[in-house]
Each structure stands twice: as C-alpha cells, then as structure tokens.
C-alpha cells in the first residue's frame, strides 16, 4: 500500500508538470467518453423501445400454437382445449398474464370497398392486460362488454374501406372445412398505433363471436403470454416446451415469430461492441500521444532515477499509473457528463417526431428515452481501463529500458 501511495503521488505530480497538455488530453477523453456513454444509452433506450413495442403491441412475449400453425396459418391446426392447457401451465414461474386468440387472414368489406385483413378474435378484458392495443384507440372505444358484433380496426384500413364509427363491416374467412364464412360487425373503435401492419390490416373482434362464426367451438389458434420481463422470456419458453412436450404444440418467442426483431437485437449488440472499440481507439490515441511526449521530455529524469537505484519495474509501474490516473480523470468527467445527459433525456425524451413514419417500421416511438444501464457503463469503463493500460505499456516499457548513462547525456 505504501508503494501504491508513492506511485499515485508521483503519477499525479508528473501529470501536472505540463498542466495545459494534461488538461487538454483529459478534456478530449472526457468529451469522447461522454459522447460514447450517451450513444450507448441511446442504443439501449431505442432497443428497449423496439422490443417492448413489438412484443406488447400485438405479438406478446411468447405464443403457443399447434405444430405448424405459424407457417400455414390454417384453422385446421388449432388448440382444441385451450382452457385445460392454460390451467396446466398457469403455475409456471415467470408468466405475468395469458390470453386466448383466434387469428385468421380474411377479407373485410364495406358498402363501397373491400380489402385484405388480419382478423383477430380476442378476449376484450384479458387483451387489455396482455397488450397495448386498447391504448391505441383514436376514435370510438375498445370492444364494449357484451357487444358480440363489435369490431375495432386500424384507421388506415377504415380509410381504405371508407367507413367510420357505427358503420357496418362484413368479414369473410375460410373455415376449417375450406368453405368461406362471413359475419357482420359494427365498427366501435379505430386504432392508430403508428405500426403499418396494425393500422392498415388489422380487425379485432370478440373471441366468442369469432369462434362461433368460424365453426371451431372453444378452440383457438394462439395462447399468448406476457412474461414478467424480457430476461425471463427464454427460460420461460424452455419451461413451457418441457411442460407441453409430446402434445403437438410449438412454443415461439417474440423474436422467433419475426426474425427481423432478432436482427435488430443482434444489430444492437454489434453496435455496442463497435462503441467499445471506439472507446479503446480514442483512449489509445489520446493517451499514447500524451505519454510518449512526456517520456521523451523526461529521459534525463528516468536516467537519474535508474542511476540512483530505482528498478526498471518501478519505473514501468510509475508510468503505467500516470496513464491510469490520466484516464481516470478524463473518464470520470466523461461519465459524469454523459450519464447526466442520459438521465436528463431519459426523463424528458428526445423528440424525433419528424422521423415518425420511418420509426413506425421499426416499432420505435418518435420520442426516444435513453436508458443508462449498469452493464453498459461497466463495459465502457472496462474498455477505457484496457485502453489506458495498453496505451501506457509502450512508453512505460521504453522508460524502463533506458540506459542511465545514455539517458543522462540527453539534452
């Protein structure tokens, strides 16, 4: 501890022999690390938005189907007794809520137009606990209790059909036997989610009416699960697969259903590593330049120290500690600024509404809230220290290898 204290004192003294150079290097490091901390928080924030919006807008964290349904989308592949299945898996840890759905592609028609549609039969109350669909109502209301002919549809689809609240809507779809069945509904609400697939294609009706209309009894196509958190999704899916083994069911996570979502997650991970690489390069460039200049100016000092009996390992350690102290000063200021900005904008958001249409394709909100996570901070801190040590090794090695006689003759 005494030696460490001496190294710290010497490192601090040596850095401030040239206060302007040290200050400029520390400021440059601080700005770089502040920017990278903020960018990392932005990355974590928008990725969390994408995951949450994608999973909770329509998909859910996990879906259970009959084997092959996700590929075929045919009602012949359905869950015949969903109540028994939900009872069997209801006690598995990690499940926040569950809901049943019937999902089918069909045709939506009005008096003057028709359009293809994704038709969802849902449990009105359970769906409100599961997804955010009910929060997107832009006109009218969510499916009213007891109204078996109520329909809620995307506002884009309503515009294409030329209908509004209270108007008649006819839905047609293929039943399990292959025939086409139709049913009449009344528009009770319009949805605007900002997601084109939802706004331009979706029609939502009561589950019991959809089951009767399509002739499937109590069967459903989907059991949709909302997990306690995204971290619980994969272990929960594994537990569900084990519980349903041999029953002809497929258990799909949110990113299994849409591989594009997984690609965005992979992109975010790659971006994080790119950020860390930039941290290391910034630290190496800034610190290496400063420490090499300092070493060349202090050749006589190092020579004198060696002549007085200071071991090469001690010279090496002293220069490395100077580097660590320099990076600590810049890193602390950078984390303070970057973390402060992340917390501020995390609370109030960054409004990018002018890009709202582009964001809708990626399930992003037009207001981004940076998310400062401990693991991201630790990664940047680790990268900074790694860069500092690497940057300090070259001048430290050069200083420790100086011959005292030759060094003392340096001007």
PEQUI-V994087 format. One record per helix or strand. SS is the DSSP state (a for helix, b for strand). FROM is the first residue (numbers start at 0). TO is the last residue. Records with the same first field share a line. If there is no record, write none. Layout:
SS = FROM-TO ; FROM-TO
//
This chain:
a = 1-58 ; 68-71 ; 81-88 ; 123-129 ; 132-135 ; 154-160 ; 195-200 ; 206-213 ; 229-242 ; 253-256 ; 258-296 ; 298-306 ; 311-347 ; 352-359 ; 373-399 ; 403-407
b = 61-65 ; 78-78 ; 94-108 ; 113-121 ; 136-139 ; 149-153 ; 167-173 ; 179-190 ; 201-205 ; 219-219 ; 221-226 ; 248-252 ; 349-350 ; 366-367
//
